[in-house]
Amino acid sequence: MENHYYQVIPLVKIPLNKCPFFTYKFNEKIPFGTLVFIPFGKKNIKGVVFEKQSKPSFRTRNILKIKTLDLINSDQLKLAQKISDYYYSPLGVVLKFFVFNLTKKISEIKSETITPDKKIVLTKEQGEVIQKILKTKTKKSLIFGPSSSGKTEIAMELIKRKLKKGQQSLVVLPEIFLSYQEIYPYQKRFHNKKVALLHSKLKPSEVSTIWKNLKNGQIDILISTKIGCFMPFKNLGLIVVDEEQDISHKNWDKNPKYHVEKVTGWLSKQTNSRLVFLSATPSVNNYWNAKNKQNNWELIKLPSLEINQTKIRKPAIKILNLWEESYQKQGDIIFSQKLIESFKKTIALKKIVLILVPYHGKSQAVFCENCKTSLKCPKCQTSLVHTKDEYHCLHCNYKLSSLSNCPNCKSYKLKNIGFGTESVANQLKKFFPQAKLEVIGRSNFEKNQHREKLFNKIKGNKINFLVGNQTIAKGFDFPNIDLVAILNAQRWTGKADYKFDERWLGGFFQIGGRLNRPNSNQKGLMYIQTFKSNLKILNYLENWDWLKFAKKELLTRKSLNYPPYSRIFKLSLRDIKKERVEKNSQKLYNQLQSQFEKEGFQIFEPYYGFVKKRGIFWNKHILIKIKPDQKFSVLNENLKKISQQWNIDPDPENIF
């Protein structure tokens, strides 16, 4: 039987300066992009068939088994290679994102009976934005408009036009929980089309169904988190990235450290599809790029929406100074008297209150009254958090029963310092024992049934209070939310990371945007409760002026040579031995200094981040800044040669 020889890409970590292809043989013809099992070293692993080749002069091993035919197409491989090159991640590791766990079992895409939307008539301003997008030669637009300005309507109109051409659309959302709420408007608008929802919590059979139907063109619109970028579209014509500024668009927890903004840019070019970013608080970098027409960007501003001759208003914003009450009370002040009175008025009107809290659980930290020390994780050396009946670490799986004594002095006099979502909820129950409230966090909001129950309660006016962290600041679109309260606003400030102000203030704008939605009474009120009422950054929020903040922030970044005026690379090393981390990071720093001193690159000495130790691993970083006019190719070649122990993150979302 004749053997055929193929180059195969093993789905493992191979050094960047080594060839990612290995030659194997098989007694049958195998098409490009097929997933196979191969022997690699002493293990049997998965690999993707790249191309056929002639018989080599060296011995080859056999492909063991074919897993999935035609799993990867040529466009997907090109995209994977782009990601690999830009994010310094081995091609085999990148391809794992494209290799979905497909099953023979197929789930039917649920087609619920949905009342179609009445015909939507675009406003004059929305129509002008559509025409501007369609006329522009660039394929990449940033639509910048305040909350409730109709950005989603513009996206839907663009989708409608692509559908008429027989083209598919991808809508990328930052969070799983947003996707559940977002799919309904699209299903109502496009009730006679196939709309699918994709995220990481779906069953393999559900993912398999979406994968196959996208590939053969039977899905018209895909609403997805960032994993949708790796799906095989038959005829993609439009990509919409909603809440483009959101940190969840970055794959920050594992390699490759890709960002949706870059990946969708490459995907758009490959498929010749139009790319549209939406945001009420655009990232400062992307605002600058679009304003200056960098990298084929186009900035399009959208004014506030007007419905039935009524303009959507900005919420009334009031800052409450806690110092006035702190002299009269002891301990933490969770709610000021003025806030309690506003709560009473809001729930009496059968409206909903959103409460944003800086911390999870019952407290900010746990303190021993006997030896005056705070309880810390023995692995990470970070403060433990009190939730329900245990103390646990937010960075690893370490837990302690809340009945435990102090590890330092064995005293049982443990006290909570500050407050979190659970203690806020408990306090609300004391003031309003009949009130219906929900505490929202990632742990209880990632399951479909939890989200569905919650949204139905909100729609049916069966909730008085929603308490949570940043999760509740995003995407809630209900006209019956009338009051937003941000507790201890100063607790959110003070981090040294250069993007912190942008994210912190942006979160406040986002939660303020849950007020005065279309069809609401336009009387939304936002309270910011703080001990630091003189925080200048809050002026931008009071004036509802994100653009003014962005311009001021750009001046600061220019003076400090931060993006968009430079590029940043964060090199990270982790090891169980602290001494080894410090020795090897110093060694690489010295090496980089000697190599690039003449090039003028800024290379910062090795440093620990906010969390020095995560679990059993110590973490140290080296930061490199280069200006746009400096020789990137020289740095690029050297970074590829760095030991695979180092993790390289171009354009990091945080530097600590």
VEXDREN-2710 file (C-alpha; in Angstrom, 1 decimal):
% VEXDREN-2710
k/r/px/py/pz
1/MET/0.0/0.0/0.0
2/GLU/1.4/3.4/-1.0
3/ASN/2.4/5.8/1.7
4/HIS/1.5/9.5/1.5
5/TYR/3.7/12.1/3.3
6/TYR/2.4/15.2/5.1
7/GLN/3.6/18.2/7.1
8/VAL/1.7/18.2/10.4
9/ILE/1.5/21.0/13.0
10/PRO/1.5/19.4/16.5
11/LEU/-0.8/21.1/18.9
12/VAL/2.0/21.6/21.5
13/LYS/4.4/24.3/22.6
14/ILE/7.3/24.4/20.2
15/PRO/10.0/27.2/20.5
16/LEU/9.3/30.2/18.2
17/ASN/12.6/29.9/16.5
18/LYS/12.0/26.3/15.5
19/CYS/10.0/25.0/12.6
20/PRO/6.4/24.3/13.6
21/PHE/5.9/21.5/11.0
22/PHE/6.9/17.8/11.3
23/THR/6.7/15.2/8.6
24/TYR/4.5/12.1/9.0
25/LYS/3.2/9.4/6.7
26/PHE/-0.2/7.7/6.2
27/ASN/-1.5/5.1/3.8
28/GLU/-4.5/7.2/2.7
29/LYS/-4.9/10.7/1.2
30/ILE/-5.7/13.3/3.9
31/PRO/-7.2/16.8/3.0
32/PHE/-5.7/20.0/4.3
33/GLY/-6.8/21.1/7.8
34/THR/-7.7/17.6/9.1
35/LEU/-7.2/16.9/12.8
36/VAL/-5.2/13.8/13.3
37/PHE/-3.5/11.8/16.2
38/ILE/0.3/11.6/15.9
39/PRO/3.1/10.2/18.0
40/PHE/5.3/13.1/19.4
41/GLY/8.1/12.2/21.6
42/LYS/6.8/9.6/24.0
43/LYS/3.2/10.8/23.8
44/ASN/0.3/10.6/21.3
45/ILE/-1.1/14.0/20.7
46/LYS/-3.3/15.9/18.2
47/GLY/-2.0/17.7/15.1
48/VAL/-3.4/19.5/12.1
49/VAL/-2.4/18.4/8.6
50/PHE/-0.8/21.3/6.7
51/GLU/0.2/20.0/3.2
52/LYS/1.3/17.0/1.3
53/GLN/4.9/16.6/0.3
54/SER/7.2/14.2/-1.5
55/LYS/9.0/11.4/0.4
56/PRO/11.7/12.8/2.6
57/SER/15.2/11.4/2.9
58/PHE/14.8/10.8/6.6
59/ARG/12.7/8.2/8.5
60/THR/9.1/9.3/9.3
61/ARG/6.6/8.1/11.9
62/ASN/3.0/7.1/11.1
63/ILE/-0.1/9.3/11.6
64/LEU/-2.1/7.1/14.0
65/LYS/-5.6/8.1/13.3
66/ILE/-7.9/10.7/11.6
67/LYS/-10.0/12.6/14.1
68/THR/-11.9/15.2/12.1
69/LEU/-11.7/15.9/8.3
70/ASP/-11.4/19.5/7.1
71/LEU/-11.5/20.9/10.6
72/ILE/-9.4/24.0/9.7
73/ASN/-9.6/26.0/6.4
74/SER/-6.8/28.0/4.8
75/ASP/-8.2/31.3/6.1
76/GLN/-8.2/30.0/9.6
77/LEU/-4.6/28.9/9.3
78/LYS/-3.6/32.3/8.0
79/LEU/-5.3/33.9/11.0
80/ALA/-3.6/31.5/13.4
81/GLN/-0.2/32.4/11.9
82/LYS/-0.9/36.1/12.3
83/ILE/-1.8/35.6/16.0
84/SER/1.2/33.4/16.5
85/ASP/3.6/36.0/15.0
86/TYR/2.1/39.0/16.8
87/TYR/1.6/37.5/20.2
88/TYR/4.8/35.4/20.3
89/SER/2.9/32.2/20.8
90/PRO/3.7/28.8/19.2
91/LEU/1.5/28.0/16.2
92/GLY/0.4/24.7/17.7
93/VAL/-0.8/26.5/20.8
94/VAL/-2.7/29.1/18.8
95/LEU/-4.4/26.4/16.7
96/LYS/-6.0/24.9/19.8
97/PHE/-8.4/27.8/19.8
98/PHE/-9.6/26.8/16.3
99/VAL/-9.9/23.1/17.2
100/PHE/-13.4/22.8/18.7
101/ASN/-14.4/19.6/20.4
102/LEU/-16.8/18.4/17.7
103/THR/-19.2/15.5/18.4
104/LYS/-21.3/13.4/16.1
105/LYS/-24.3/14.3/18.3
106/ILE/-26.0/17.4/17.1
107/SER/-28.3/19.7/19.1
108/GLU/-31.1/21.5/17.4
109/ILE/-30.7/25.3/17.5
110/LYS/-33.7/26.3/19.5
111/SER/-36.2/28.4/17.5
112/GLU/-38.4/30.0/20.1
113/THR/-41.6/31.8/19.1
114/ILE/-40.6/35.4/19.2
115/THR/-42.9/38.4/18.3
116/PRO/-41.1/40.3/15.5
117/ASP/-40.2/43.9/16.1
118/LYS/-42.3/46.5/14.4
119/LYS/-40.5/48.1/11.5
120/ILE/-37.6/50.3/12.8
121/VAL/-37.3/53.7/11.3
122/LEU/-33.8/55.1/11.7
123/THR/-33.4/58.7/12.8
124/LYS/-31.8/61.2/10.5
125/GLU/-28.5/61.0/12.5
126/GLN/-28.5/57.2/12.4
127/GLY/-29.1/57.3/8.6
128/GLU/-26.2/59.7/8.1
129/VAL/-23.9/57.4/10.2
130/ILE/-24.9/54.4/8.0
131/GLN/-24.1/56.3/4.8
132/LYS/-20.8/57.5/6.2
133/ILE/-19.8/53.9/7.1
134/LEU/-20.8/52.6/3.7
135/LYS/-19.1/55.4/1.8
136/THR/-15.8/55.3/3.7
137/LYS/-13.0/53.4/1.9
138/THR/-11.7/52.1/5.2
139/LYS/-13.3/48.9/6.5
140/LYS/-12.8/49.7/10.2
141/SER/-15.1/52.2/12.0
142/LEU/-15.4/53.2/15.6
143/ILE/-18.9/54.4/16.4
144/PHE/-18.7/56.6/19.5
145/GLY/-22.0/57.6/21.0
146/PRO/-23.5/58.0/24.5
147/SER/-25.6/55.2/26.1
148/SER/-29.0/54.9/24.4
149/SER/-27.8/56.7/21.3
150/GLY/-28.9/53.8/19.0
151/LYS/-25.5/52.2/18.3
152/THR/-27.1/48.7/18.2
153/GLU/-29.7/49.9/15.8
154/ILE/-26.9/51.0/13.4
155/ALA/-25.3/47.5/13.8
156/MET/-28.6/45.9/13.0
157/GLU/-29.2/48.0/9.9
158/LEU/-25.7/47.1/8.6
159/ILE/-26.5/43.4/9.3
160/LYS/-29.8/43.8/7.3
161/ARG/-27.8/45.1/4.3
162/LYS/-25.3/42.2/4.5
163/LEU/-28.2/39.7/4.7
164/LYS/-29.6/41.0/1.4
165/LYS/-26.2/40.2/-0.2
166/GLY/-26.4/36.6/1.3
167/GLN/-23.5/37.4/3.8
168/GLN/-23.1/36.3/7.4
169/SER/-22.5/38.6/10.4
170/LEU/-20.5/38.1/13.6
171/VAL/-21.4/40.2/16.7
172/VAL/-18.7/39.9/19.4
173/LEU/-19.6/40.7/23.0
174/PRO/-17.2/40.9/26.0
175/GLU/-19.2/38.7/28.5
176/ILE/-21.2/35.5/28.5
177/PHE/-24.0/37.0/30.5
178/LEU/-24.4/39.9/28.0
179/SER/-24.9/37.4/25.2
180/TYR/-28.1/36.0/26.7
181/GLN/-29.8/39.4/26.8
182/GLU/-28.3/40.6/23.5
183/ILE/-29.6/37.7/21.4
184/TYR/-33.3/38.6/21.9
185/PRO/-33.2/42.0/20.1
186/TYR/-31.5/40.3/17.1
187/GLN/-34.0/37.4/17.1
188/LYS/-36.9/39.8/17.2
189/ARG/-35.4/42.0/14.4
190/PHE/-34.4/39.1/12.2
191/HIS/-37.1/36.6/13.2
192/ASN/-37.0/34.9/9.8
193/LYS/-33.2/34.3/9.9
194/LYS/-31.0/31.9/11.7
195/VAL/-29.4/33.6/14.8
196/ALA/-27.1/31.6/17.0
197/LEU/-25.5/32.2/20.4
198/LEU/-22.0/30.9/21.1
199/HIS/-19.9/31.0/24.3
200/SER/-17.6/28.8/26.3
201/LYS/-20.3/27.3/28.5
202/LEU/-22.2/25.5/25.7
203/LYS/-22.2/21.7/25.5
204/PRO/-20.0/20.1/22.8
205/SER/-23.1/19.0/20.9
206/GLU/-24.3/22.6/20.8
207/VAL/-20.9/23.9/19.6
208/SER/-20.8/21.2/17.0
209/THR/-24.2/22.3/15.6
210/ILE/-23.1/26.0/15.4
211/TRP/-19.8/25.0/13.8
212/LYS/-21.3/22.9/11.1
213/ASN/-24.2/25.3/10.3
214/LEU/-21.8/28.3/10.1
215/LYS/-19.5/26.4/7.8
216/ASN/-22.3/25.5/5.4
217/GLY/-24.0/28.9/5.6
218/GLN/-27.1/27.9/7.5
219/ILE/-26.4/30.5/10.3
220/ASP/-26.9/34.1/9.3
221/ILE/-25.9/35.9/12.5
222/LEU/-23.6/34.7/15.2
223/ILE/-23.8/36.4/18.6
224/SER/-20.6/35.3/20.5
225/THR/-17.9/36.0/23.0
226/LYS/-14.4/36.2/21.5
227/ILE/-14.3/32.5/20.6
228/GLY/-16.5/33.3/17.6
229/CYS/-13.5/34.8/15.8
230/PHE/-12.2/31.2/15.4
231/MET/-15.3/29.7/13.8
232/PRO/-15.3/28.7/10.0
233/PHE/-17.7/31.2/8.3
234/LYS/-18.8/30.4/4.8
235/ASN/-19.3/34.1/3.7
236/LEU/-18.6/36.6/6.4
237/GLY/-19.5/40.2/5.5
238/LEU/-19.7/42.1/8.8
239/ILE/-18.0/42.0/12.2
240/VAL/-19.4/44.1/15.0
241/VAL/-17.5/44.4/18.3
242/ASP/-19.7/45.7/21.0
243/GLU/-18.3/47.5/24.2
244/GLU/-15.0/47.6/22.4
245/GLN/-13.2/49.1/25.4
246/ASP/-14.0/46.1/27.7
247/ILE/-11.1/44.3/29.2
248/SER/-12.8/41.0/28.6
249/HIS/-12.0/41.3/24.9
250/LYS/-8.4/40.5/25.9
251/ASN/-7.4/36.9/26.5
252/TRP/-5.3/37.8/29.5
253/ASP/-5.2/34.6/31.5
254/LYS/-3.4/32.2/29.1
255/ASN/-1.4/32.2/25.8
256/PRO/-1.8/33.6/23.3
257/LYS/-2.6/36.9/25.0
258/TYR/-4.6/38.0/22.0
259/HIS/-7.1/40.9/21.8
260/VAL/-10.3/40.9/19.9
261/GLU/-9.4/44.3/18.3
262/LYS/-6.4/42.8/16.6
263/VAL/-7.9/39.4/15.7
264/THR/-11.1/40.9/14.2
265/GLY/-8.9/43.3/12.2
266/TRP/-7.0/40.4/10.6
267/LEU/-10.2/38.4/10.1
268/SER/-11.9/41.4/8.4
269/LYS/-9.0/41.8/6.0
270/GLN/-8.9/38.1/5.1
271/THR/-12.7/37.9/4.5
272/ASN/-13.0/41.4/3.0
273/SER/-15.7/42.1/5.6
274/ARG/-16.6/45.4/7.2
275/LEU/-15.5/45.9/10.8
276/VAL/-17.5/48.1/13.2
277/PHE/-16.6/48.9/16.9
278/LEU/-19.3/50.3/19.2
279/SER/-18.7/52.1/22.5
280/ALA/-20.1/54.9/24.7
281/THR/-16.6/55.1/26.4
282/PRO/-14.1/54.0/23.7
283/SER/-10.7/52.9/24.8
284/VAL/-8.3/55.9/24.7
285/ASN/-6.0/54.1/22.3
286/ASN/-8.7/53.3/19.8
287/TYR/-10.2/56.8/20.1
288/TRP/-6.8/58.2/19.2
289/ASN/-6.3/55.8/16.3
290/ALA/-9.7/56.5/14.8
291/LYS/-9.5/60.3/15.3
292/ASN/-6.1/60.3/13.5
293/LYS/-7.2/57.7/10.9
294/GLN/-4.3/55.4/12.0
295/ASN/-4.3/51.8/10.8
296/ASN/-7.3/52.3/8.5
297/TRP/-9.6/53.5/11.4
298/GLU/-12.5/55.9/10.9
299/LEU/-14.1/57.8/13.9
300/ILE/-17.9/58.3/13.7
301/LYS/-19.6/60.2/16.4
302/LEU/-23.3/59.7/17.2
303/PRO/-25.4/62.2/19.1
304/SER/-28.0/61.3/21.8
305/LEU/-31.1/59.6/20.5
306/GLU/-34.4/61.4/20.3
307/ILE/-37.6/59.3/20.6
308/ASN/-41.0/60.9/20.0
309/GLN/-39.4/64.4/20.2
310/THR/-38.0/63.5/23.6
311/LYS/-34.2/63.5/23.9
312/ILE/-32.6/60.8/25.9
313/ARG/-31.2/62.6/28.9
314/LYS/-28.0/62.0/30.8
315/PRO/-28.7/60.9/34.4
316/ALA/-28.6/63.4/37.2
317/ILE/-25.4/62.8/39.1
318/LYS/-24.8/63.6/42.8
319/ILE/-21.7/63.1/45.0
320/LEU/-22.4/62.3/48.6
321/ASN/-19.6/63.2/51.0
322/LEU/-19.3/60.5/53.8
323/TRP/-17.2/62.7/56.0
324/GLU/-20.3/64.6/57.1
325/GLU/-21.7/61.4/58.6
326/SER/-18.5/59.7/59.8
327/TYR/-18.2/61.9/62.8
328/GLN/-21.6/60.8/64.1
329/LYS/-21.2/57.0/63.5
330/GLN/-18.6/54.4/64.3
331/GLY/-17.5/51.7/61.9
332/ASP/-18.2/51.5/58.2
333/ILE/-20.9/53.6/56.7
334/ILE/-22.5/51.5/54.0
335/PHE/-25.4/53.8/53.2
336/SER/-25.7/57.5/54.0
337/GLN/-29.0/58.8/55.2
338/LYS/-29.7/60.5/51.9
339/LEU/-29.1/57.3/50.0
340/ILE/-31.5/55.4/52.2
341/GLU/-34.2/58.0/51.6
342/SER/-33.6/57.7/47.8
343/PHE/-33.9/53.9/48.1
344/LYS/-37.3/54.3/49.8
345/LYS/-38.6/56.7/47.1
346/THR/-37.4/54.4/44.3
347/ILE/-38.9/51.2/45.5
348/ALA/-42.2/52.9/46.4
349/LEU/-42.4/53.8/42.7
350/LYS/-41.8/50.1/41.9
351/LYS/-38.5/51.0/40.2
352/ILE/-35.1/49.2/40.5
353/VAL/-32.0/50.2/42.3
354/LEU/-28.5/49.1/41.1
355/ILE/-25.8/49.2/43.7
356/LEU/-22.1/48.9/42.7
357/VAL/-19.7/47.7/45.4
358/PRO/-15.9/47.5/45.2
359/TYR/-15.4/44.1/46.8
360/HIS/-16.9/40.6/46.7
361/GLY/-18.2/38.8/49.8
362/LYS/-18.6/40.3/53.3
363/SER/-15.5/42.5/53.5
364/GLN/-12.4/44.0/52.0
365/ALA/-10.1/42.0/54.4
366/VAL/-10.2/40.0/57.6
367/PHE/-8.3/41.3/60.7
368/CYS/-7.3/39.7/64.0
369/GLU/-8.1/42.0/66.9
370/ASN/-5.6/40.2/69.1
371/CYS/-2.3/40.3/67.1
372/LYS/-3.4/43.1/64.8
373/THR/-2.6/41.3/61.6
374/SER/-4.7/40.6/58.5
375/LEU/-5.4/37.0/57.3
376/LYS/-3.4/36.3/54.2
377/CYS/-3.2/33.4/51.8
378/PRO/0.0/31.4/52.7
379/LYS/0.6/30.8/49.0
380/CYS/-0.1/34.3/47.4
381/GLN/0.4/36.5/50.5
382/THR/-2.8/38.5/49.5
383/SER/-5.6/39.3/51.9
384/LEU/-8.3/36.6/52.3
385/VAL/-11.9/37.5/51.5
386/HIS/-14.8/36.5/53.7
387/THR/-17.7/35.0/51.6
388/LYS/-20.6/32.9/53.0
389/ASP/-19.0/30.6/55.6
390/GLU/-15.4/30.6/54.5
391/TYR/-12.3/32.8/54.0
392/HIS/-10.7/32.3/50.6
393/CYS/-8.1/33.7/48.2
394/LEU/-9.2/35.4/45.0
395/HIS/-6.0/34.3/43.2
396/CYS/-5.8/30.5/44.0
397/ASN/-7.9/27.8/45.5
398/TYR/-6.8/28.3/49.2
399/LYS/-9.8/28.2/51.6
400/LEU/-10.3/28.5/55.4
401/SER/-13.5/27.8/57.4
402/SER/-14.9/31.0/58.9
403/LEU/-14.9/29.1/62.2
404/SER/-11.1/29.0/62.1
405/ASN/-8.8/30.9/64.4
406/CYS/-5.9/33.3/63.5
407/PRO/-3.0/31.3/61.9
408/ASN/-0.6/33.7/63.6
409/CYS/-1.8/33.8/67.3
410/LYS/-4.6/31.2/67.4
411/SER/-7.1/33.8/68.6
412/TYR/-10.7/33.6/67.5
413/LYS/-11.2/37.4/67.5
414/LEU/-11.4/37.8/63.8
415/LYS/-13.1/40.9/62.4
416/ASN/-14.2/42.0/58.9
417/ILE/-12.7/45.3/57.6
418/GLY/-14.7/47.2/55.0
419/PHE/-17.6/45.7/53.2
420/GLY/-18.4/43.7/50.1
421/THR/-21.5/42.6/48.1
422/GLU/-22.7/40.2/50.8
423/SER/-22.6/42.6/53.7
424/VAL/-24.3/45.3/51.5
425/ALA/-27.1/42.8/50.8
426/ASN/-27.4/41.9/54.5
427/GLN/-27.7/45.6/55.4
428/LEU/-30.4/46.1/52.8
429/LYS/-32.4/43.3/54.3
430/LYS/-32.3/45.1/57.7
431/PHE/-33.5/48.4/56.3
432/PHE/-36.0/46.8/53.8
433/PRO/-37.0/43.4/55.1
434/GLN/-39.8/43.0/52.5
435/ALA/-37.6/44.0/49.6
436/LYS/-36.6/41.6/46.8
437/LEU/-32.9/41.7/46.0
438/GLU/-30.3/39.8/44.0
439/VAL/-26.5/39.7/44.5
440/ILE/-24.8/39.3/41.1
441/GLY/-21.3/37.9/40.6
442/ARG/-19.6/35.8/38.0
443/SER/-20.0/32.6/40.0
444/ASN/-23.8/32.9/40.1
445/PHE/-24.3/34.6/36.7
446/GLU/-22.6/32.3/34.2
447/LYS/-25.3/29.7/34.2
448/ASN/-28.1/30.2/31.7
449/GLN/-30.9/29.4/34.1
450/HIS/-29.7/32.0/36.6
451/ARG/-29.5/34.7/33.9
452/GLU/-32.9/33.8/32.5
453/LYS/-34.6/33.9/35.9
454/LEU/-33.0/37.2/36.7
455/PHE/-34.0/38.9/33.4
456/ASN/-37.5/37.6/33.7
457/LYS/-37.7/39.0/37.3
458/ILE/-36.4/42.4/36.1
459/LYS/-38.9/42.5/33.2
460/GLY/-41.7/41.6/35.5
461/ASN/-40.8/44.3/38.1
462/LYS/-40.2/41.5/40.7
463/ILE/-36.9/43.0/41.9
464/ASN/-36.1/46.0/44.1
465/PHE/-32.3/45.9/44.4
466/LEU/-29.5/44.5/42.3
467/VAL/-26.1/44.4/44.1
468/GLY/-22.8/43.5/42.4
469/ASN/-19.4/44.4/41.1
470/GLN/-18.5/45.5/37.6
471/THR/-20.8/42.8/36.2
472/ILE/-23.9/44.9/36.8
473/ALA/-22.3/47.9/35.0
474/LYS/-22.5/46.3/31.6
475/GLY/-25.4/45.9/29.2
476/PHE/-28.5/45.9/31.4
477/ASP/-31.1/47.5/29.1
478/PHE/-34.3/47.8/31.2
479/PRO/-36.4/51.0/31.4
480/ASN/-37.4/50.3/35.0
481/ILE/-33.9/51.0/36.5
482/ASP/-34.2/54.4/38.1
483/LEU/-31.4/54.7/40.7
484/VAL/-27.7/53.8/40.6
485/ALA/-25.6/54.0/43.8
486/ILE/-21.8/53.6/43.8
487/LEU/-20.5/52.8/47.3
488/ASN/-17.2/54.0/48.6
489/ALA/-16.0/55.3/45.2
490/GLN/-12.6/56.1/46.6
491/ARG/-11.9/52.4/47.1
492/TRP/-11.8/51.9/43.3
493/THR/-9.0/54.4/42.9
494/GLY/-5.3/54.5/43.7
495/LYS/-3.9/51.8/41.5
496/ALA/-0.7/52.7/39.7
497/ASP/-1.4/51.0/36.3
498/TYR/-1.5/53.5/33.5
499/LYS/-4.9/52.3/32.2
500/PHE/-6.6/52.3/35.7
501/ASP/-8.3/55.7/35.5
502/GLU/-9.7/54.8/32.1
503/ARG/-11.2/51.5/33.3
504/TRP/-12.4/52.9/36.7
505/LEU/-14.1/56.0/35.2
506/GLY/-15.4/54.0/32.2
507/GLY/-17.1/51.6/34.6
508/PHE/-18.9/54.5/36.3
509/PHE/-20.0/55.8/32.9
510/GLN/-21.2/52.3/32.0
511/ILE/-23.3/51.9/35.1
512/GLY/-24.7/55.4/34.7
513/GLY/-25.7/54.4/31.2
514/ARG/-28.1/51.8/32.7
515/LEU/-30.3/54.8/33.6
516/ASN/-32.6/56.7/31.2
517/ARG/-32.9/54.0/28.7
518/PRO/-35.4/54.4/25.8
519/ASN/-39.1/54.1/27.0
520/SER/-38.0/55.0/30.6
521/ASN/-39.3/58.1/32.5
522/GLN/-35.9/59.8/31.9
523/LYS/-35.6/60.7/35.6
524/GLY/-32.6/58.5/36.4
525/LEU/-30.5/59.5/39.4
526/MET/-26.9/58.4/40.1
527/TYR/-25.3/58.7/43.6
528/ILE/-21.6/58.4/44.1
529/GLN/-20.8/57.9/47.8
530/THR/-17.3/58.6/48.8
531/PHE/-14.9/59.9/51.5
532/LYS/-13.0/61.8/48.8
533/SER/-15.6/64.1/47.2
534/ASN/-12.8/66.2/45.7
535/LEU/-11.6/63.6/43.3
536/LYS/-11.1/65.7/40.1
537/ILE/-11.7/62.7/37.9
538/LEU/-15.3/62.6/38.9
539/ASN/-15.9/66.0/37.2
540/TYR/-15.9/64.2/33.9
541/LEU/-18.6/62.0/35.1
542/GLU/-20.7/64.8/36.6
543/ASN/-20.5/66.6/33.2
544/TRP/-21.1/63.3/31.4
545/ASP/-18.1/64.1/29.1
546/TRP/-16.0/61.0/28.2
547/LEU/-14.4/62.8/25.3
548/LYS/-12.9/65.5/27.6
549/PHE/-11.4/62.8/29.8
550/ALA/-10.0/61.0/26.8
551/LYS/-8.2/64.1/25.5
552/LYS/-6.8/64.9/29.0
553/GLU/-5.6/61.2/29.4
554/LEU/-3.9/61.4/26.0
555/LEU/-1.9/64.4/27.1
556/THR/-0.8/62.5/30.2
557/ARG/0.2/59.4/28.2
558/LYS/2.1/61.5/25.7
559/SER/4.2/63.1/28.4
560/LEU/5.0/59.6/29.9
561/ASN/5.5/57.9/26.6
562/TYR/2.7/55.4/27.0
563/PRO/0.5/54.0/24.2
564/PRO/-0.7/55.1/21.8
565/TYR/2.6/57.1/21.6
566/SER/4.6/53.9/22.1
567/ARG/4.3/50.2/22.1
568/ILE/4.7/48.2/25.3
569/PHE/5.9/44.6/25.8
570/LYS/5.5/42.9/29.1
571/LEU/7.8/39.9/29.7
572/SER/6.8/37.7/32.6
573/LEU/8.6/34.9/34.3
574/ARG/7.1/32.6/37.0
575/ASP/8.8/29.9/39.1
576/ILE/8.2/28.2/42.4
577/LYS/11.7/29.4/43.6
578/LYS/11.8/33.1/44.4
579/GLU/15.6/33.1/44.1
580/ARG/15.5/31.6/40.6
581/VAL/12.9/34.1/39.4
582/GLU/15.1/37.0/40.6
583/LYS/18.3/35.6/39.2
584/ASN/16.8/34.7/35.7
585/SER/14.9/38.0/35.4
586/GLN/18.0/40.0/36.2
587/LYS/20.0/38.0/33.7
588/LEU/17.6/38.7/30.9
589/TYR/17.4/42.3/31.8
590/ASN/21.2/42.7/31.6
591/GLN/21.1/40.9/28.3
592/LEU/18.4/43.1/26.8
593/GLN/20.2/46.2/28.1
594/SER/23.4/45.4/26.4
595/GLN/21.6/44.4/23.2
596/PHE/19.3/47.4/22.9
597/GLU/21.1/50.2/24.7
598/LYS/22.2/51.8/21.3
599/GLU/18.7/51.4/19.9
600/GLY/17.3/53.7/22.5
601/PHE/14.6/51.3/23.7
602/GLN/13.3/51.9/27.3
603/ILE/13.9/48.7/29.3
604/PHE/12.7/48.8/32.9
605/GLU/14.3/46.8/35.7
606/PRO/12.6/43.5/36.8
607/TYR/9.7/44.2/39.1
608/TYR/6.9/42.4/41.0
609/GLY/3.3/43.1/40.2
610/PHE/0.5/43.8/42.7
611/VAL/0.4/40.1/43.3
612/LYS/3.9/38.9/43.8
613/LYS/3.0/35.3/44.2
614/ARG/0.1/33.5/42.6
615/GLY/-0.5/30.1/44.1
616/ILE/3.0/28.4/44.4
617/PHE/4.5/30.6/41.7
618/TRP/6.5/33.8/42.1
619/ASN/6.0/36.3/39.2
620/LYS/8.4/38.9/38.0
621/HIS/8.1/41.2/34.9
622/ILE/10.3/43.2/32.6
623/LEU/8.7/46.1/30.7
624/ILE/9.9/47.3/27.3
625/LYS/8.8/50.5/25.6
626/ILE/9.5/51.4/22.0
627/LYS/8.5/54.5/20.0
628/PRO/6.8/54.0/16.6
629/ASP/9.9/55.2/14.7
630/GLN/12.3/52.8/16.4
631/LYS/13.5/49.5/14.7
632/PHE/10.9/47.0/15.8
633/SER/12.3/44.3/13.6
634/VAL/15.5/44.2/15.7
635/LEU/13.5/43.7/18.9
636/ASN/11.1/41.2/17.3
637/GLU/13.9/38.8/16.2
638/ASN/15.4/38.9/19.7
639/LEU/12.1/38.3/21.5
640/LYS/11.5/35.2/19.4
641/LYS/14.8/33.8/20.8
642/ILE/14.0/34.3/24.4
643/SER/13.5/31.2/26.5
644/GLN/10.0/29.6/26.4
645/GLN/10.0/30.0/30.2
646/TRP/9.2/33.7/29.5
647/ASN/5.7/34.8/28.6
648/ILE/5.6/37.8/26.2
649/ASP/2.5/40.0/26.2
650/PRO/2.5/42.8/23.5
651/ASP/0.1/45.6/24.3
652/PRO/-0.7/44.4/27.8
653/GLU/-3.9/45.6/29.4
654/ASN/-2.0/46.1/32.7
655/ILE/1.6/46.4/33.5
656/PHE/1.4/45.2/37.1
END
